[in-house]
């Protein structure tokens, strides 16, 4: 059996408290918004992946989202 050491997902530019957006495969083109509460490392398909526990603003509930699909909403500068 192959030992997995690398973790899949771009967690490096995300942190707890960040406002993020993502899309669902069922609703392509419609952005969903949430706030990251924490991260956890889980095993999927034989490798480690970063999953963010996100407060989904529109649905008023928490959801686990693969960190690789999250996009940070930056501050707007004028």
mmCIF file of the N, C-alpha and C atoms, coordinates in Angstrom:
data_MODEL
# 
_entry.id   MODEL 
# 
loop_
_atom_site.group_PDB 
_atom_site.id 
_atom_site.type_symbol 
_atom_site.label_atom_id 
_atom_site.label_alt_id 
_atom_site.label_comp_id 
_atom_site.label_asym_id 
_atom_site.label_entity_id 
_atom_site.label_seq_id 
_atom_site.pdbx_PDB_ins_code 
_atom_site.Cartn_x 
_atom_site.Cartn_y 
_atom_site.Cartn_z 
_atom_site.occupancy 
_atom_site.B_iso_or_equiv 
_atom_site.pdbx_formal_charge 
_atom_site.auth_seq_id 
_atom_site.auth_comp_id 
_atom_site.auth_asym_id 
_atom_site.auth_atom_id 
_atom_site.pdbx_PDB_model_num 
ATOM 1   N N  . UNK A 1 1  ? 0.842   -1.193 0.000   1.00 0.00 ? 1  UNK A N  1 
ATOM 2   C CA . UNK A 1 1  ? 0.000   0.000  0.000   1.00 0.00 ? 1  UNK A CA 1 
ATOM 3   C C  . UNK A 1 1  ? 0.882   1.249  0.000   1.00 0.00 ? 1  UNK A C  1 
ATOM 4   N N  . UNK A 1 2  ? 0.501   2.233  -0.820  1.00 0.00 ? 2  UNK A N  1 
ATOM 5   C CA . UNK A 1 2  ? 1.254   3.469  -0.920  1.00 0.00 ? 2  UNK A CA 1 
ATOM 6   C C  . UNK A 1 2  ? 0.934   4.380  0.267   1.00 0.00 ? 2  UNK A C  1 
ATOM 7   N N  . UNK A 1 3  ? 1.970   4.953  0.848   1.00 0.00 ? 3  UNK A N  1 
ATOM 8   C CA . UNK A 1 3  ? 1.785   5.875  1.963   1.00 0.00 ? 3  UNK A CA 1 
ATOM 9   C C  . UNK A 1 3  ? 1.531   7.280  1.421   1.00 0.00 ? 3  UNK A C  1 
ATOM 10  N N  . UNK A 1 4  ? 0.462   7.920  1.894   1.00 0.00 ? 4  UNK A N  1 
ATOM 11  C CA . UNK A 1 4  ? 0.151   9.276  1.438   1.00 0.00 ? 4  UNK A CA 1 
ATOM 12  C C  . UNK A 1 4  ? 0.736   10.285 2.414   1.00 0.00 ? 4  UNK A C  1 
ATOM 13  N N  . UNK A 1 5  ? 1.444   11.251 1.885   1.00 0.00 ? 5  UNK A N  1 
ATOM 14  C CA . UNK A 1 5  ? 2.031   12.283 2.734   1.00 0.00 ? 5  UNK A CA 1 
ATOM 15  C C  . UNK A 1 5  ? 1.568   13.672 2.328   1.00 0.00 ? 5  UNK A C  1 
ATOM 16  N N  . UNK A 1 6  ? 1.277   13.876 1.047   1.00 0.00 ? 6  UNK A N  1 
ATOM 17  C CA . UNK A 1 6  ? 0.810   15.178 0.584   1.00 0.00 ? 6  UNK A CA 1 
ATOM 18  C C  . UNK A 1 6  ? -0.680  15.331 0.866   1.00 0.00 ? 6  UNK A C  1 
ATOM 19  N N  . UNK A 1 7  ? -1.078  16.549 1.153   1.00 0.00 ? 7  UNK A N  1 
ATOM 20  C CA . UNK A 1 7  ? -2.479  16.847 1.395   1.00 0.00 ? 7  UNK A CA 1 
ATOM 21  C C  . UNK A 1 7  ? -3.016  17.642 0.214   1.00 0.00 ? 7  UNK A C  1 
ATOM 22  N N  . UNK A 1 8  ? -4.123  17.182 -0.360  1.00 0.00 ? 8  UNK A N  1 
ATOM 23  C CA . UNK A 1 8  ? -4.727  17.835 -1.516  1.00 0.00 ? 8  UNK A CA 1 
ATOM 24  C C  . UNK A 1 8  ? -5.599  18.993 -1.051  1.00 0.00 ? 8  UNK A C  1 
ATOM 25  N N  . UNK A 1 9  ? -5.505  20.118 -1.734  1.00 0.00 ? 9  UNK A N  1 
ATOM 26  C CA . UNK A 1 9  ? -6.335  21.278 -1.406  1.00 0.00 ? 9  UNK A CA 1 
ATOM 27  C C  . UNK A 1 9  ? -5.480  22.477 -1.075  1.00 0.00 ? 9  UNK A C  1 
ATOM 28  N N  . UNK A 1 10 ? -5.948  23.639 -1.463  1.00 0.00 ? 10 UNK A N  1 
ATOM 29  C CA . UNK A 1 10 ? -5.186  24.879 -1.279  1.00 0.00 ? 10 UNK A CA 1 
ATOM 30  C C  . UNK A 1 10 ? -5.637  25.619 -0.028  1.00 0.00 ? 10 UNK A C  1 
ATOM 31  N N  . UNK A 1 11 ? -5.218  25.142 1.105   1.00 0.00 ? 11 UNK A N  1 
ATOM 32  C CA . UNK A 1 11 ? -5.601  25.767 2.364   1.00 0.00 ? 11 UNK A CA 1 
ATOM 33  C C  . UNK A 1 11 ? -4.701  26.956 2.703   1.00 0.00 ? 11 UNK A C  1 
ATOM 34  N N  . UNK A 1 12 ? -3.557  27.059 2.060   1.00 0.00 ? 12 UNK A N  1 
ATOM 35  C CA . UNK A 1 12 ? -2.548  28.050 2.444   1.00 0.00 ? 12 UNK A CA 1 
ATOM 36  C C  . UNK A 1 12 ? -3.040  29.494 2.389   1.00 0.00 ? 12 UNK A C  1 
ATOM 37  N N  . UNK A 1 13 ? -3.917  29.833 1.449   1.00 0.00 ? 13 UNK A N  1 
ATOM 38  C CA . UNK A 1 13 ? -4.372  31.226 1.352   1.00 0.00 ? 13 UNK A CA 1 
ATOM 39  C C  . UNK A 1 13 ? -5.727  31.441 2.037   1.00 0.00 ? 13 UNK A C  1 
ATOM 40  N N  . UNK A 1 14 ? -6.231  30.426 2.734   1.00 0.00 ? 14 UNK A N  1 
ATOM 41  C CA . UNK A 1 14 ? -7.502  30.544 3.447   1.00 0.00 ? 14 UNK A CA 1 
ATOM 42  C C  . UNK A 1 14 ? -7.264  30.437 4.945   1.00 0.00 ? 14 UNK A C  1 
ATOM 43  N N  . UNK A 1 15 ? -8.109  31.121 5.727   1.00 0.00 ? 15 UNK A N  1 
ATOM 44  C CA . UNK A 1 15 ? -8.003  31.008 7.179   1.00 0.00 ? 15 UNK A CA 1 
ATOM 45  C C  . UNK A 1 15 ? -9.388  31.106 7.803   1.00 0.00 ? 15 UNK A C  1 
ATOM 46  N N  . UNK A 1 16 ? -9.474  30.711 9.049   1.00 0.00 ? 16 UNK A N  1 
ATOM 47  C CA . UNK A 1 16 ? -10.736 30.769 9.787   1.00 0.00 ? 16 UNK A CA 1 
ATOM 48  C C  . UNK A 1 16 ? -11.239 32.209 9.805   1.00 0.00 ? 16 UNK A C  1 
ATOM 49  N N  . UNK A 1 17 ? -12.520 32.380 9.517   1.00 0.00 ? 17 UNK A N  1 
ATOM 50  C CA . UNK A 1 17 ? -13.130 33.705 9.511   1.00 0.00 ? 17 UNK A CA 1 
ATOM 51  C C  . UNK A 1 17 ? -13.231 34.327 8.124   1.00 0.00 ? 17 UNK A C  1 
ATOM 52  N N  . UNK A 1 18 ? -12.581 33.728 7.131   1.00 0.00 ? 18 UNK A N  1 
ATOM 53  C CA . UNK A 1 18 ? -12.626 34.267 5.767   1.00 0.00 ? 18 UNK A CA 1 
ATOM 54  C C  . UNK A 1 18 ? -14.019 34.095 5.165   1.00 0.00 ? 18 UNK A C  1 
ATOM 55  N N  . UNK A 1 19 ? -14.439 35.110 4.425   1.00 0.00 ? 19 UNK A N  1 
ATOM 56  C CA . UNK A 1 19 ? -15.665 35.035 3.636   1.00 0.00 ? 19 UNK A CA 1 
ATOM 57  C C  . UNK A 1 19 ? -15.283 34.407 2.298   1.00 0.00 ? 19 UNK A C  1 
ATOM 58  N N  . UNK A 1 20 ? -15.978 33.335 1.917   1.00 0.00 ? 20 UNK A N  1 
ATOM 59  C CA . UNK A 1 20 ? -15.625 32.591 0.703   1.00 0.00 ? 20 UNK A CA 1 
ATOM 60  C C  . UNK A 1 20 ? -16.863 32.339 -0.151  1.00 0.00 ? 20 UNK A C  1 
ATOM 61  N N  . UNK A 1 21 ? -16.598 31.986 -1.425  1.00 0.00 ? 21 UNK A N  1 
ATOM 62  C CA . UNK A 1 21 ? -17.683 31.576 -2.315  1.00 0.00 ? 21 UNK A CA 1 
ATOM 63  C C  . UNK A 1 21 ? -17.268 30.300 -3.029  1.00 0.00 ? 21 UNK A C  1 
ATOM 64  N N  . UNK A 1 22 ? -18.276 29.546 -3.482  1.00 0.00 ? 22 UNK A N  1 
ATOM 65  C CA . UNK A 1 22 ? -18.066 28.320 -4.248  1.00 0.00 ? 22 UNK A CA 1 
ATOM 66  C C  . UNK A 1 22 ? -19.322 28.055 -5.054  1.00 0.00 ? 22 UNK A C  1 
ATOM 67  N N  . UNK A 1 23 ? -19.231 27.117 -5.988  1.00 0.00 ? 23 UNK A N  1 
ATOM 68  C CA . UNK A 1 23 ? -20.408 26.719 -6.749  1.00 0.00 ? 23 UNK A CA 1 
ATOM 69  C C  . UNK A 1 23 ? -20.653 25.238 -6.533  1.00 0.00 ? 23 UNK A C  1 
ATOM 70  N N  . UNK A 1 24 ? -21.897 24.850 -6.645  1.00 0.00 ? 24 UNK A N  1 
ATOM 71  C CA . UNK A 1 24 ? -22.304 23.458 -6.509  1.00 0.00 ? 24 UNK A CA 1 
ATOM 72  C C  . UNK A 1 24 ? -22.487 22.885 -7.907  1.00 0.00 ? 24 UNK A C  1 
ATOM 73  N N  . UNK A 1 25 ? -22.119 21.650 -8.108  1.00 0.00 ? 25 UNK A N  1 
ATOM 74  C CA . UNK A 1 25 ? -22.235 21.010 -9.423  1.00 0.00 ? 25 UNK A CA 1 
ATOM 75  C C  . UNK A 1 25 ? -23.684 21.003 -9.911  1.00 0.00 ? 25 UNK A C  1 
ATOM 76  N N  . UNK A 1 26 ? -24.632 21.008 -8.977  1.00 0.00 ? 26 UNK A N  1 
ATOM 77  C CA . UNK A 1 26 ? -26.052 20.996 -9.336  1.00 0.00 ? 26 UNK A CA 1 
ATOM 78  C C  . UNK A 1 26 ? -26.547 22.366 -9.772  1.00 0.00 ? 26 UNK A C  1 
ATOM 79  N N  . UNK A 1 27 ? -25.816 23.415 -9.382  1.00 0.00 ? 27 UNK A N  1 
ATOM 80  C CA . UNK A 1 27 ? -26.239 24.788 -9.697  1.00 0.00 ? 27 UNK A CA 1 
ATOM 81  C C  . UNK A 1 27 ? -25.066 25.589 -10.263 1.00 0.00 ? 27 UNK A C  1 
ATOM 82  N N  . UNK A 1 28 ? -24.487 25.111 -11.337 1.00 0.00 ? 28 UNK A N  1 
ATOM 83  C CA . UNK A 1 28 ? -23.348 25.803 -11.949 1.00 0.00 ? 28 UNK A CA 1 
ATOM 84  C C  . UNK A 1 28 ? -23.768 27.230 -12.332 1.00 0.00 ? 28 UNK A C  1 
ATOM 85  N N  . UNK A 1 29 ? -22.895 28.174 -12.041 1.00 0.00 ? 29 UNK A N  1 
ATOM 86  C CA . UNK A 1 29 ? -23.179 29.566 -12.363 1.00 0.00 ? 29 UNK A CA 1 
ATOM 87  C C  . UNK A 1 29 ? -23.788 30.351 -11.212 1.00 0.00 ? 29 UNK A C  1 
ATOM 88  N N  . UNK A 1 30 ? -24.243 29.655 -10.170 1.00 0.00 ? 30 UNK A N  1 
ATOM 89  C CA . UNK A 1 30 ? -24.822 30.334 -9.008  1.00 0.00 ? 30 UNK A CA 1 
ATOM 90  C C  . UNK A 1 30 ? -23.851 30.212 -7.836  1.00 0.00 ? 30 UNK A C  1 
ATOM 91  N N  . UNK A 1 31 ? -23.333 31.339 -7.394  1.00 0.00 ? 31 UNK A N  1 
ATOM 92  C CA . UNK A 1 31 ? -22.369 31.338 -6.297  1.00 0.00 ? 31 UNK A CA 1 
ATOM 93  C C  . UNK A 1 31 ? -23.074 31.151 -4.958  1.00 0.00 ? 31 UNK A C  1 
ATOM 94  N N  . UNK A 1 32 ? -22.405 30.394 -4.084  1.00 0.00 ? 32 UNK A N  1 
ATOM 95  C CA . UNK A 1 32 ? -22.853 30.239 -2.702  1.00 0.00 ? 32 UNK A CA 1 
ATOM 96  C C  . UNK A 1 32 ? -21.811 30.920 -1.824  1.00 0.00 ? 32 UNK A C  1 
ATOM 97  N N  . UNK A 1 33 ? -22.246 31.496 -0.726  1.00 0.00 ? 33 UNK A N  1 
ATOM 98  C CA . UNK A 1 33 ? -21.356 32.264 0.136   1.00 0.00 ? 33 UNK A CA 1 
ATOM 99  C C  . UNK A 1 33 ? -21.367 31.713 1.550   1.00 0.00 ? 33 UNK A C  1 
ATOM 100 N N  . UNK A 1 34 ? -20.202 31.793 2.202   1.00 0.00 ? 34 UNK A N  1 
ATOM 101 C CA . UNK A 1 34 ? -20.116 31.312 3.574   1.00 0.00 ? 34 UNK A CA 1 
ATOM 102 C C  . UNK A 1 34 ? -18.886 31.845 4.280   1.00 0.00 ? 34 UNK A C  1 
ATOM 103 N N  . UNK A 1 35 ? -18.786 31.509 5.570   1.00 0.00 ? 35 UNK A N  1 
ATOM 104 C CA . UNK A 1 35 ? -17.678 31.931 6.419   1.00 0.00 ? 35 UNK A CA 1 
ATOM 105 C C  . UNK A 1 35 ? -17.020 30.673 6.982   1.00 0.00 ? 35 UNK A C  1 
ATOM 106 N N  . UNK A 1 36 ? -15.700 30.576 6.853   1.00 0.00 ? 36 UNK A N  1 
ATOM 107 C CA . UNK A 1 36 ? -14.979 29.401 7.323   1.00 0.00 ? 36 UNK A CA 1 
ATOM 108 C C  . UNK A 1 36 ? -14.942 29.385 8.846   1.00 0.00 ? 36 UNK A C  1 
ATOM 109 N N  . UNK A 1 37 ? -15.386 28.273 9.432   1.00 0.00 ? 37 UNK A N  1 
ATOM 110 C CA . UNK A 1 37 ? -15.331 28.111 10.890  1.00 0.00 ? 37 UNK A CA 1 
ATOM 111 C C  . UNK A 1 37 ? -14.061 27.378 11.305  1.00 0.00 ? 37 UNK A C  1 
ATOM 112 N N  . UNK A 1 38 ? -13.695 26.299 10.584  1.00 0.00 ? 38 UNK A N  1 
ATOM 113 C CA . UNK A 1 38 ? -12.457 25.578 10.863  1.00 0.00 ? 38 UNK A CA 1 
ATOM 114 C C  . UNK A 1 38 ? -12.109 24.672 9.687   1.00 0.00 ? 38 UNK A C  1 
ATOM 115 N N  . UNK A 1 39 ? -10.969 24.005 9.803   1.00 0.00 ? 39 UNK A N  1 
ATOM 116 C CA . UNK A 1 39 ? -10.507 23.071 8.777   1.00 0.00 ? 39 UNK A CA 1 
ATOM 117 C C  . UNK A 1 39 ? -10.300 21.712 9.413   1.00 0.00 ? 39 UNK A C  1 
ATOM 118 N N  . UNK A 1 40 ? -10.431 20.673 8.579   1.00 0.00 ? 40 UNK A N  1 
ATOM 119 C CA . UNK A 1 40 ? -10.064 19.344 9.039   1.00 0.00 ? 40 UNK A CA 1 
ATOM 120 C C  . UNK A 1 40 ? -9.463  18.571 7.879   1.00 0.00 ? 40 UNK A C  1 
ATOM 121 N N  . UNK A 1 41 ? -8.558  17.669 8.235   1.00 0.00 ? 41 UNK A N  1 
ATOM 122 C CA . UNK A 1 41 ? -7.886  16.829 7.255   1.00 0.00 ? 41 UNK A CA 1 
ATOM 123 C C  . UNK A 1 41 ? -8.594  15.474 7.282   1.00 0.00 ? 41 UNK A C  1 
ATOM 124 N N  . UNK A 1 42 ? -9.126  15.056 6.122   1.00 0.00 ? 42 UNK A N  1 
ATOM 125 C CA . UNK A 1 42 ? -9.811  13.775 6.049   1.00 0.00 ? 42 UNK A CA 1 
ATOM 126 C C  . UNK A 1 42 ? -9.200  12.939 4.921   1.00 0.00 ? 42 UNK A C  1 
ATOM 127 N N  . UNK A 1 43 ? -9.501  11.659 4.901   1.00 0.00 ? 43 UNK A N  1 
ATOM 128 C CA . UNK A 1 43 ? -9.023  10.778 3.842   1.00 0.00 ? 43 UNK A CA 1 
ATOM 129 C C  . UNK A 1 43 ? -10.155 10.501 2.871   1.00 0.00 ? 43 UNK A C  1 
ATOM 130 N N  . UNK A 1 44 ? -9.914  10.766 1.601   1.00 0.00 ? 44 UNK A N  1 
ATOM 131 C CA . UNK A 1 44 ? -10.874 10.486 0.522   1.00 0.00 ? 44 UNK A CA 1 
ATOM 132 C C  . UNK A 1 44 ? -10.111 9.841  -0.621  1.00 0.00 ? 44 UNK A C  1 
ATOM 133 N N  . UNK A 1 45 ? -10.558 8.702  -1.067  1.00 0.00 ? 45 UNK A N  1 
ATOM 134 C CA . UNK A 1 45 ? -9.917  8.042  -2.195  1.00 0.00 ? 45 UNK A CA 1 
ATOM 135 C C  . UNK A 1 45 ? -8.462  7.684  -1.955  1.00 0.00 ? 45 UNK A C  1 
ATOM 136 N N  . UNK A 1 46 ? -8.095  7.436  -0.718  1.00 0.00 ? 46 UNK A N  1 
ATOM 137 C CA . UNK A 1 46 ? -6.727  7.032  -0.404  1.00 0.00 ? 46 UNK A CA 1 
ATOM 138 C C  . UNK A 1 46 ? -5.737  8.157  -0.213  1.00 0.00 ? 46 UNK A C  1 
ATOM 139 N N  . UNK A 1 47 ? -6.206  9.396  -0.211  1.00 0.00 ? 47 UNK A N  1 
ATOM 140 C CA . UNK A 1 47 ? -5.293  10.510 0.043   1.00 0.00 ? 47 UNK A CA 1 
ATOM 141 C C  . UNK A 1 47 ? -5.934  11.507 0.995   1.00 0.00 ? 47 UNK A C  1 
ATOM 142 N N  . UNK A 1 48 ? -5.091  12.291 1.647   1.00 0.00 ? 48 UNK A N  1 
ATOM 143 C CA . UNK A 1 48 ? -5.582  13.312 2.569   1.00 0.00 ? 48 UNK A CA 1 
ATOM 144 C C  . UNK A 1 48 ? -6.067  14.528 1.785   1.00 0.00 ? 48 UNK A C  1 
ATOM 145 N N  . UNK A 1 49 ? -7.175  15.111 2.222   1.00 0.00 ? 49 UNK A N  1 
ATOM 146 C CA . UNK A 1 49 ? -7.706  16.338 1.619   1.00 0.00 ? 49 UNK A CA 1 
ATOM 147 C C  . UNK A 1 49 ? -8.095  17.305 2.732   1.00 0.00 ? 49 UNK A C  1 
ATOM 148 N N  . UNK A 1 50 ? -7.986  18.593 2.443   1.00 0.00 ? 50 UNK A N  1 
ATOM 149 C CA . UNK A 1 50 ? -8.444  19.628 3.373   1.00 0.00 ? 50 UNK A CA 1 
ATOM 150 C C  . UNK A 1 50 ? -9.914  19.904 3.108   1.00 0.00 ? 50 UNK A C  1 
ATOM 151 N N  . UNK A 1 51 ? -10.694 19.901 4.165   1.00 0.00 ? 51 UNK A N  1 
ATOM 152 C CA . UNK A 1 51 ? -12.106 20.221 4.089   1.00 0.00 ? 51 UNK A CA 1 
ATOM 153 C C  . UNK A 1 51 ? -12.351 21.387 5.049   1.00 0.00 ? 51 UNK A C  1 
ATOM 154 N N  . UNK A 1 52 ? -13.093 22.367 4.588   1.00 0.00 ? 52 UNK A N  1 
ATOM 155 C CA . UNK A 1 52 ? -13.433 23.516 5.434   1.00 0.00 ? 52 UNK A CA 1 
ATOM 156 C C  . UNK A 1 52 ? -14.857 23.342 5.948   1.00 0.00 ? 52 UNK A C  1 
ATOM 157 N N  . UNK A 1 53 ? -15.043 23.581 7.237   1.00 0.00 ? 53 UNK A N  1 
ATOM 158 C CA . UNK A 1 53 ? -16.373 23.585 7.845   1.00 0.00 ? 53 UNK A CA 1 
ATOM 159 C C  . UNK A 1 53 ? -16.869 25.024 7.702   1.00 0.00 ? 53 UNK A C  1 
ATOM 160 N N  . UNK A 1 54 ? -17.851 25.225 6.814   1.00 0.00 ? 54 UNK A N  1 
ATOM 161 C CA . UNK A 1 54 ? -18.262 26.570 6.401   1.00 0.00 ? 54 UNK A CA 1 
ATOM 162 C C  . UNK A 1 54 ? -19.701 26.840 6.836   1.00 0.00 ? 54 UNK A C  1 
ATOM 163 N N  . UNK A 1 55 ? -19.923 28.045 7.380   1.00 0.00 ? 55 UNK A N  1 
ATOM 164 C CA . UNK A 1 55 ? -21.283 28.494 7.681   1.00 0.00 ? 55 UNK A CA 1 
ATOM 165 C C  . UNK A 1 55 ? -21.872 29.023 6.382   1.00 0.00 ? 55 UNK A C  1 
ATOM 166 N N  . UNK A 1 56 ? -22.882 28.327 5.867   1.00 0.00 ? 56 UNK A N  1 
ATOM 167 C CA . UNK A 1 56 ? -23.540 28.692 4.606   1.00 0.00 ? 56 UNK A CA 1 
ATOM 168 C C  . UNK A 1 56 ? -24.548 29.791 4.921   1.00 0.00 ? 56 UNK A C  1 
ATOM 169 N N  . UNK A 1 57 ? -24.267 31.006 4.470   1.00 0.00 ? 57 UNK A N  1 
ATOM 170 C CA . UNK A 1 57 ? -25.048 32.183 4.834   1.00 0.00 ? 57 UNK A CA 1 
ATOM 171 C C  . UNK A 1 57 ? -26.511 32.067 4.403   1.00 0.00 ? 57 UNK A C  1 
ATOM 172 N N  . UNK A 1 58 ? -26.757 31.665 3.170   1.00 0.00 ? 58 UNK A N  1 
ATOM 173 C CA . UNK A 1 58 ? -28.118 31.627 2.646   1.00 0.00 ? 58 UNK A CA 1 
ATOM 174 C C  . UNK A 1 58 ? -28.997 30.580 3.337   1.00 0.00 ? 58 UNK A C  1 
ATOM 175 N N  . UNK A 1 59 ? -28.415 29.414 3.628   1.00 0.00 ? 59 UNK A N  1 
ATOM 176 C CA . UNK A 1 59 ? -29.198 28.329 4.229   1.00 0.00 ? 59 UNK A CA 1 
ATOM 177 C C  . UNK A 1 59 ? -29.171 28.332 5.749   1.00 0.00 ? 59 UNK A C  1 
ATOM 178 N N  . UNK A 1 60 ? -28.363 29.191 6.363   1.00 0.00 ? 60 UNK A N  1 
ATOM 179 C CA . UNK A 1 60 ? -28.261 29.306 7.815   1.00 0.00 ? 60 UNK A CA 1 
ATOM 180 C C  . UNK A 1 60 ? -27.903 27.963 8.463   1.00 0.00 ? 60 UNK A C  1 
ATOM 181 N N  . UNK A 1 61 ? -26.896 27.283 7.875   1.00 0.00 ? 61 UNK A N  1 
ATOM 182 C CA . UNK A 1 61 ? -26.425 26.016 8.428   1.00 0.00 ? 61 UNK A CA 1 
ATOM 183 C C  . UNK A 1 61 ? -24.967 25.795 8.032   1.00 0.00 ? 61 UNK A C  1 
ATOM 184 N N  . UNK A 1 62 ? -24.336 24.804 8.649   1.00 0.00 ? 62 UNK A N  1 
ATOM 185 C CA . UNK A 1 62 ? -22.938 24.489 8.373   1.00 0.00 ? 62 UNK A CA 1 
ATOM 186 C C  . UNK A 1 62 ? -22.830 23.386 7.338   1.00 0.00 ? 62 UNK A C  1 
ATOM 187 N N  . UNK A 1 63 ? -21.750 23.449 6.546   1.00 0.00 ? 63 UNK A N  1 
ATOM 188 C CA . UNK A 1 63 ? -21.530 22.493 5.481   1.00 0.00 ? 63 UNK A CA 1 
ATOM 189 C C  . UNK A 1 63 ? -20.024 22.252 5.349   1.00 0.00 ? 63 UNK A C  1 
ATOM 190 N N  . UNK A 1 64 ? -19.617 21.022 5.071   1.00 0.00 ? 64 UNK A N  1 
ATOM 191 C CA . UNK A 1 64 ? -18.211 20.710 4.823   1.00 0.00 ? 64 UNK A CA 1 
ATOM 192 C C  . UNK A 1 64 ? -17.946 20.802 3.323   1.00 0.00 ? 64 UNK A C  1 
ATOM 193 N N  . UNK A 1 65 ? -16.980 21.652 2.948   1.00 0.00 ? 65 UNK A N  1 
ATOM 194 C CA . UNK A 1 65 ? -16.665 21.919 1.548   1.00 0.00 ? 65 UNK A CA 1 
ATOM 195 C C  . UNK A 1 65 ? -15.181 21.639 1.319   1.00 0.00 ? 65 UNK A C  1 
ATOM 196 N N  . UNK A 1 66 ? -14.858 20.965 0.216   1.00 0.00 ? 66 UNK A N  1 
ATOM 197 C CA . UNK A 1 66 ? -13.469 20.732 -0.152  1.00 0.00 ? 66 UNK A CA 1 
ATOM 198 C C  . UNK A 1 66 ? -12.767 22.088 -0.306  1.00 0.00 ? 66 UNK A C  1 
ATOM 199 N N  . UNK A 1 67 ? -11.670 22.279 0.405   1.00 0.00 ? 67 UNK A N  1 
ATOM 200 C CA . UNK A 1 67 ? -10.981 23.577 0.405   1.00 0.00 ? 67 UNK A CA 1 
ATOM 201 C C  . UNK A 1 67 ? -10.509 23.990 -0.986  1.00 0.00 ? 67 UNK A C  1 
ATOM 202 N N  . UNK A 1 68 ? -10.228 23.028 -1.852  1.00 0.00 ? 68 UNK A N  1 
ATOM 203 C CA . UNK A 1 68 ? -9.722  23.335 -3.192  1.00 0.00 ? 68 UNK A CA 1 
ATOM 204 C C  . UNK A 1 68 ? -10.723 24.098 -4.051  1.00 0.00 ? 68 UNK A C  1 
ATOM 205 N N  . UNK A 1 69 ? -12.006 24.043 -3.726  1.00 0.00 ? 69 UNK A N  1 
ATOM 206 C CA . UNK A 1 69 ? -13.013 24.722 -4.550  1.00 0.00 ? 69 UNK A CA 1 
ATOM 207 C C  . UNK A 1 69 ? -13.453 26.060 -3.950  1.00 0.00 ? 69 UNK A C  1 
ATOM 208 N N  . UNK A 1 70 ? -12.896 26.435 -2.808  1.00 0.00 ? 70 UNK A N  1 
ATOM 209 C CA . UNK A 1 70 ? -13.276 27.700 -2.172  1.00 0.00 ? 70 UNK A CA 1 
ATOM 210 C C  . UNK A 1 70 ? -12.463 28.859 -2.725  1.00 0.00 ? 70 UNK A C  1 
ATOM 211 N N  . UNK A 1 71 ? -13.136 29.999 -2.883  1.00 0.00 ? 71 UNK A N  1 
ATOM 212 C CA . UNK A 1 71 ? -12.498 31.224 -3.376  1.00 0.00 ? 71 UNK A CA 1 
ATOM 213 C C  . UNK A 1 71 ? -12.694 32.310 -2.323  1.00 0.00 ? 71 UNK A C  1 
ATOM 214 N N  . UNK A 1 72 ? -11.611 32.892 -1.873  1.00 0.00 ? 72 UNK A N  1 
ATOM 215 C CA . UNK A 1 72 ? -11.654 33.943 -0.862  1.00 0.00 ? 72 UNK A CA 1 
ATOM 216 C C  . UNK A 1 72 ? -12.177 35.235 -1.482  1.00 0.00 ? 72 UNK A C  1 
ATOM 217 N N  . UNK A 1 73 ? -13.059 35.899 -0.766  1.00 0.00 ? 73 UNK A N  1 
ATOM 218 C CA . UNK A 1 73 ? -13.556 37.200 -1.207  1.00 0.00 ? 73 UNK A CA 1 
ATOM 219 C C  . UNK A 1 73 ? -12.666 38.255 -0.564  1.00 0.00 ? 73 UNK A C  1 
ATOM 220 N N  . UNK A 1 74 ? -11.968 39.002 -1.402  1.00 0.00 ? 74 UNK A N  1 
ATOM 221 C CA . UNK A 1 74 ? -11.004 39.990 -0.910  1.00 0.00 ? 74 UNK A CA 1 
ATOM 222 C C  . UNK A 1 74 ? -11.672 41.317 -0.580  1.00 0.00 ? 74 UNK A C  1 
ATOM 223 N N  . UNK A 1 75 ? -10.893 42.153 0.074   1.00 0.00 ? 75 UNK A N  1 
ATOM 224 C CA . UNK A 1 75 ? -11.372 43.494 0.397   1.00 0.00 ? 75 UNK A CA 1 
ATOM 225 C C  . UNK A 1 75 ? -11.362 44.335 -0.858  1.00 0.00 ? 75 UNK A C  1 
ATOM 226 N N  . UNK A 1 76 ? -12.381 45.140 -1.023  1.00 0.00 ? 76 UNK A N  1 
ATOM 227 C CA . UNK A 1 76 ? -12.474 46.033 -2.179  1.00 0.00 ? 76 UNK A CA 1 
ATOM 228 C C  . UNK A 1 76 ? -11.764 47.336 -1.816  1.00 0.00 ? 76 UNK A C  1 
ATOM 229 N N  . UNK A 1 77 ? -10.861 47.767 -2.674  1.00 0.00 ? 77 UNK A N  1 
ATOM 230 C CA . UNK A 1 77 ? -10.158 49.024 -2.452  1.00 0.00 ? 77 UNK A CA 1 
ATOM 231 C C  . UNK A 1 77 ? -10.605 50.052 -3.470  1.00 0.00 ? 77 UNK A C  1 
ATOM 232 N N  . UNK A 1 78 ? -10.668 51.310 -3.042  1.00 0.00 ? 78 UNK A N  1 
ATOM 233 C CA . UNK A 1 78 ? -11.111 52.345 -3.981  1.00 0.00 ? 78 UNK A CA 1 
ATOM 234 C C  . UNK A 1 78 ? -9.971  53.241 -4.371  1.00 0.00 ? 78 UNK A C  1 
# 
